[in-house]
Amino acid sequence: MDDAEAEMIARRVREELARRRLSRQALADMARVSISTLEKALSGRRAFTLATVIRLEQALGVPLQKTQAVTSPDPLAASPESLGAYSQNAVRWLEGRYLTLRPSFGTPGDIYAYATLIQWDAEQGCLIFSESERMDSSFSQTGKVSLPHLSGHIYLVTNVEGQYRLAVLGRPTIQGALYGLLTTLMIGHGSQLIPAAAPFVLLRLKTETDNLFGRIRPDHPDYARYRAELDRVTTEGFACFPR
């Protein structure tokens, strides 16, 4: 592509990063490109490749190339019935970036903190979610959001060749926080995978800071606050773990 188109793409990417308060590292993780490649392309030191542009388009959910027709999505279009048949207008309140908390499966007491982005995907006609800022970035999840009217709960569903990971969350609190549980697989004996469930929390992010993410140990300054948020899942009745 020529220099003018490359600059247009870089400008559009920078605008999307600012609008969504998204870090360049988070976008690189979502698009599965290296941060070095993204930085050099945005600064004009390296040309965008078609593969990189396509990955950025998929991660951001917007067209970046001038050859693509830009059409306005229909805000009244409904998601598939299997996801709750919700319209884009009806779920705008859920879109945004969230600090995500869950207990460590490997080290008792530790907490994993990373980011989850929820946004409307016009091509798929539903809300999608994507994780970033994970220490184990190769295990970052993406999937679809289900909002059935019958239960009133929110489901984050990953389906990779029939293998599911599911988060079940209650309706947001007045602060926009989501509390529930995560069901997934963890490493058991040797390399065997076994089912696991844990408290799961999404807190709406209003500012961008890297200090929020990572493995949070008991000596971390935010540990007590994060632990209190996880404890709310059971103490305030968002989910239960019967014995």
C-alpha positions as CSV (number, residue, x, y, z in Angstrom):
1,M,0.0,0.0,0.0
2,D,1.2,3.6,-0.6
3,D,2.3,6.0,2.1
4,A,-1.0,7.9,2.1
5,E,-3.0,4.8,2.8
6,A,-0.6,3.6,5.4
7,E,-0.8,6.9,7.2
8,M,-4.6,6.8,7.0
9,I,-4.7,3.3,8.6
10,A,-2.2,4.4,11.3
11,R,-4.4,7.5,12.1
12,R,-7.5,5.4,12.3
13,V,-5.9,2.9,14.6
14,R,-4.6,5.7,16.9
15,E,-8.1,7.2,17.0
16,E,-9.6,3.8,18.0
17,L,-7.0,3.3,20.7
18,A,-7.8,6.7,22.1
19,R,-11.6,6.3,21.9
20,R,-11.6,2.9,23.6
21,R,-8.8,3.9,26.1
22,L,-6.9,0.8,24.9
23,S,-3.2,0.4,25.2
24,R,-1.0,-0.5,22.2
25,Q,0.1,-3.7,24.0
26,A,-3.6,-4.7,24.5
27,L,-4.3,-4.2,20.8
28,A,-1.2,-6.2,19.8
29,D,-2.3,-9.0,22.1
30,M,-5.9,-9.0,20.6
31,A,-4.6,-8.9,17.0
32,R,-1.9,-11.4,17.7
33,V,0.9,-9.3,16.3
34,S,4.1,-8.2,18.1
35,I,4.1,-4.9,19.9
36,S,7.3,-4.1,17.9
37,T,5.5,-4.6,14.6
38,L,2.6,-2.4,15.7
39,E,4.8,0.4,17.1
40,K,6.9,0.6,13.9
41,A,3.8,0.6,11.7
42,L,2.0,3.3,13.6
43,S,5.2,5.5,13.6
44,G,5.7,5.0,9.9
45,R,9.0,3.2,10.3
46,R,7.7,0.0,8.7
47,A,4.9,-0.5,6.1
48,F,1.7,-2.3,7.1
49,T,1.4,-5.7,5.6
50,L,-2.0,-6.9,4.5
51,A,-2.0,-9.7,7.1
52,T,-1.3,-7.1,9.9
53,V,-4.1,-4.8,8.7
54,I,-6.6,-7.7,8.5
55,R,-5.7,-8.8,12.0
56,L,-6.1,-5.2,13.3
57,E,-9.5,-5.0,11.6
58,Q,-10.7,-8.2,13.2
59,A,-9.4,-7.1,16.6
60,L,-11.0,-3.6,16.4
61,G,-14.1,-4.7,14.5
62,V,-13.8,-1.7,12.1
63,P,-12.6,-1.5,8.5
64,L,-9.2,0.2,8.0
65,Q,-8.6,-0.1,4.3
66,K,-9.9,2.5,1.9
67,T,-11.0,-0.2,-0.6
68,Q,-13.5,-1.5,1.9
69,A,-17.0,-0.2,1.9
70,V,-17.9,1.5,5.2
71,T,-21.5,0.8,6.0
72,S,-23.4,1.9,9.1
73,P,-24.5,-1.0,11.2
74,D,-28.2,-1.4,11.9
75,P,-28.6,-0.7,15.7
76,L,-31.9,-2.6,15.6
77,A,-30.4,-5.8,14.1
78,A,-30.8,-8.6,16.6
79,S,-28.3,-11.3,17.6
80,P,-29.1,-15.0,16.8
81,E,-31.8,-16.5,19.1
82,S,-29.1,-18.8,20.4
83,L,-27.5,-15.8,22.1
84,G,-30.7,-14.2,23.3
85,A,-31.9,-12.2,20.2
86,Y,-30.7,-8.9,21.7
87,S,-30.3,-5.7,19.6
88,Q,-27.2,-3.5,19.5
89,N,-29.1,-0.6,21.1
90,A,-30.3,-2.8,23.9
91,V,-26.8,-3.9,25.0
92,R,-24.7,-0.7,24.6
93,W,-24.5,-0.4,28.4
94,L,-22.4,-3.6,28.5
95,E,-19.8,-2.5,26.0
96,G,-16.4,-1.4,27.4
97,R,-13.1,-2.6,28.9
98,Y,-13.0,-4.4,32.2
99,L,-10.5,-5.3,34.8
100,T,-10.9,-9.1,35.1
101,L,-10.2,-11.0,38.4
102,R,-10.0,-14.7,39.1
103,P,-8.1,-16.9,41.6
104,S,-4.8,-18.5,40.5
105,F,-5.4,-22.2,39.7
106,G,-1.7,-23.0,40.3
107,T,-0.8,-21.0,43.5
108,P,-3.4,-20.9,46.3
109,G,-4.1,-17.3,47.4
110,D,-2.7,-15.6,44.4
111,I,-5.1,-13.6,42.0
112,Y,-4.8,-13.3,38.2
113,A,-5.7,-9.8,36.9
114,Y,-6.1,-9.0,33.2
115,A,-8.4,-7.1,30.8
116,T,-11.5,-8.1,28.9
117,L,-13.0,-6.0,26.1
118,I,-16.7,-6.3,25.3
119,Q,-17.9,-4.8,22.0
120,W,-20.4,-5.1,19.2
121,D,-19.3,-7.0,16.2
122,A,-21.3,-5.9,13.1
123,E,-20.2,-8.9,11.0
124,Q,-21.3,-11.5,13.5
125,G,-24.3,-9.5,14.7
126,C,-23.6,-9.9,18.4
127,L,-21.5,-8.8,21.3
128,I,-18.0,-10.4,21.4
129,F,-15.4,-10.4,24.1
130,S,-11.6,-10.6,24.0
131,E,-9.0,-10.9,26.7
132,S,-5.6,-9.1,26.9
133,E,-2.9,-8.1,29.3
134,R,-2.7,-11.8,30.4
135,M,0.6,-13.1,31.7
136,D,-0.1,-16.3,29.8
137,S,-1.1,-14.4,26.6
138,S,-1.2,-17.6,24.5
139,F,-4.3,-18.6,26.5
140,S,-6.2,-15.3,26.0
141,Q,-9.8,-16.1,25.3
142,T,-12.2,-14.6,22.6
143,G,-15.8,-15.5,22.2
144,K,-19.4,-14.4,22.0
145,V,-21.7,-12.9,24.6
146,S,-25.1,-14.4,25.3
147,L,-27.9,-12.5,27.1
148,P,-31.0,-14.6,27.4
149,H,-34.1,-13.0,28.8
150,L,-35.1,-16.1,30.8
151,S,-32.3,-16.1,33.3
152,G,-31.2,-12.4,33.1
153,H,-27.6,-13.5,33.3
154,I,-24.7,-12.7,31.0
155,Y,-22.7,-15.5,29.5
156,L,-19.2,-15.2,28.0
157,V,-18.8,-18.3,25.8
158,T,-15.7,-19.6,24.1
159,N,-16.1,-22.5,21.7
160,V,-12.9,-23.8,20.1
161,E,-13.6,-26.9,18.1
162,G,-16.3,-28.0,20.5
163,Q,-14.2,-27.2,23.7
164,Y,-16.1,-24.7,25.8
165,R,-15.1,-22.2,28.4
166,L,-18.0,-20.4,30.1
167,A,-18.3,-17.4,32.4
168,V,-21.8,-16.8,34.0
169,L,-22.2,-13.3,35.3
170,G,-25.1,-11.5,37.0
171,R,-26.5,-8.1,35.9
172,P,-24.1,-5.2,36.5
173,T,-24.1,-3.3,39.8
174,I,-24.7,0.4,39.9
175,Q,-20.9,0.8,39.4
176,G,-21.0,-1.4,36.3
177,A,-19.3,-4.4,38.0
178,L,-20.1,-8.0,37.0
179,Y,-19.9,-10.9,39.4
180,G,-20.2,-14.6,38.8
181,L,-18.2,-17.7,38.2
182,L,-15.9,-19.2,35.6
183,T,-15.9,-22.8,34.4
184,T,-12.9,-23.9,32.5
185,L,-10.1,-26.5,32.4
186,M,-6.9,-26.5,34.5
187,I,-3.8,-28.7,34.4
188,G,-4.2,-31.7,36.8
189,H,-1.8,-34.6,37.3
190,G,1.0,-34.5,34.7
191,S,-0.5,-32.9,31.5
192,Q,-4.0,-34.0,32.1
193,L,-6.7,-31.3,32.0
194,I,-9.5,-31.4,34.6
195,P,-12.6,-29.2,35.0
196,A,-12.4,-26.2,37.4
197,A,-14.7,-23.5,38.6
198,A,-13.8,-20.2,40.4
199,P,-15.2,-16.8,41.3
200,F,-15.0,-14.4,38.4
201,V,-15.3,-10.6,38.5
202,L,-15.3,-7.9,35.8
203,L,-14.8,-4.3,37.0
204,R,-15.3,-1.5,34.4
205,L,-12.0,0.3,33.6
206,K,-12.1,4.1,33.5
207,T,-8.4,4.7,33.2
208,E,-5.5,2.9,31.5
209,T,-2.7,1.7,33.8
210,D,-0.4,-1.4,33.6
211,N,-0.2,-1.6,37.4
212,L,-3.7,-3.2,37.5
213,F,-2.7,-6.4,35.7
214,G,-0.6,-9.5,36.4
215,R,-0.3,-12.0,39.2
216,I,-1.4,-10.3,42.4
217,R,0.3,-11.8,45.4
218,P,-0.7,-11.2,49.1
219,D,2.1,-8.5,49.4
220,H,0.8,-6.5,46.4
221,P,-0.8,-3.1,47.4
222,D,-4.0,-4.0,45.5
223,Y,-4.3,-7.5,46.9
224,A,-6.8,-6.7,49.7
225,R,-9.1,-4.8,47.3
226,Y,-9.0,-7.5,44.7
227,R,-9.6,-10.2,47.2
228,A,-12.6,-8.3,48.6
229,E,-14.1,-8.1,45.1
230,L,-13.7,-11.9,44.6
231,D,-15.3,-12.6,48.0
232,R,-18.4,-10.6,47.0
233,V,-19.2,-13.3,44.5
234,T,-20.3,-15.6,47.4
235,T,-20.9,-13.3,50.3
236,E,-23.4,-11.2,48.3
237,G,-25.1,-14.2,46.6
238,F,-23.9,-13.7,42.9
239,A,-22.9,-17.4,42.9
240,C,-22.5,-20.3,45.2
241,F,-20.2,-23.3,45.5
242,P,-22.2,-26.1,47.3
243,R,-20.2,-28.7,49.2
